[in-house]
Every structure is written in C-alpha cells, then in structure tokens.
Amino acid sequence: MFPTNKLNRINELAKKKKEHGLTDEEGKEQTKLRAEYLKHFRSTMVNTIENVKIYDPNGTDVTPEKVKAIQNKKKLH
C-alpha cells in the first residue's frame, strides 16, 4: 500500500496548486511524488493482473492465453 502520508501530501499540493499555485520546489516535489505513486500503482496492477483467473458462468477457465503464459513463466522461475 502506498504510504498515507505521501498520498496526503499529493492531495495537499494538488489543492494548493488549484487555489494559489505552487513554488518551483513544491512543483518538483509534486512531480516526484506523483511519479512514485504511479510506479507503485502500476506494479500493483501488474501483480493483480498476472495472478487473476477468469471463469465463465459455467465454471470454465477463460483466462486470456497471454495472462496464462505470464503465469506459467512466473511458476518456472
């Protein structure tokens, strides 16, 4: 989970930017924090997708072949 204090800071900076604008230093901090957040989000999303199994209403595994291939590759390592 992304640290709450960093998420709160991202939100503070976004609010300040709308209301008053940011200093150069705050702008750089916001860019850095957003990049950190996106990196974390993407890695979490990739992990979720790579570990999902999809079943149709009949109980048949309909997980896309591309995802199955990634899952099988991970099992071998």
N, C-alpha and C positions, 0 to 999 in steps of 0.2 A: 504494500500500500504506500502511496506517495505521502510523504510527511505532511501532516496537517498544518504545521507552522509555515511551510513553504507554499502550500496551497492558499492559506490565508493571506500571505504576502502578495501572491499573484493577484488575488482579488482586490487587496488594498491598492496596489499600483494601478490596476485597471480602473478602479473608481476614481482615484486621484487624477489619472490621465483624462478621464471624461470631464471632471469638474474644473481642474486647474492646469492641467498639463504636467509633464514630468521634467525633471532636470536631466541633463545628459547621463549623469551617474545612475539615476533611477531608471532611465530608459535602458541602459546596459544591463542593469540588474533584472529588469522585467524580461528582456530578451533571453538572458541566461536561464532564468527560472522557467520560462515557457519551453525552452529547448529541453531542459531537464525533464519537465512534465511530459512532453511529447515522447521523449525517449522511453520513459517509464511506461507510458500508456501503450506505445507500440509493442514493447516487449511483452507486456501483459496480454495484449490482444493476440499476438502471435502464439504465445503459450496456450491460450484458451483455444484458439482455432486448431492448433496442432494436436490437442488432446480431446477433441469433440468426436462423438459418434452420433450419426443421424439415423433414425429409424422411421420408416413409414408407418401408417396406421396398422398394417398387418404384422409389424414387428420385424420386417426385413431391413437389414443394414443397407442404407442408401448413402453412406458417407462417400463424398466425391473421391475418385481414384487418386487425384493429386494429394489430397489430405492423407489418404491411406498410405501412399508411397512415403510421405514425410514421416508418418508414424512408424512405419516399418523400418525406415532408415535410422530413426532415433533408437529403436529397440536393439539394433545391431551394434550401436556404439556404447 
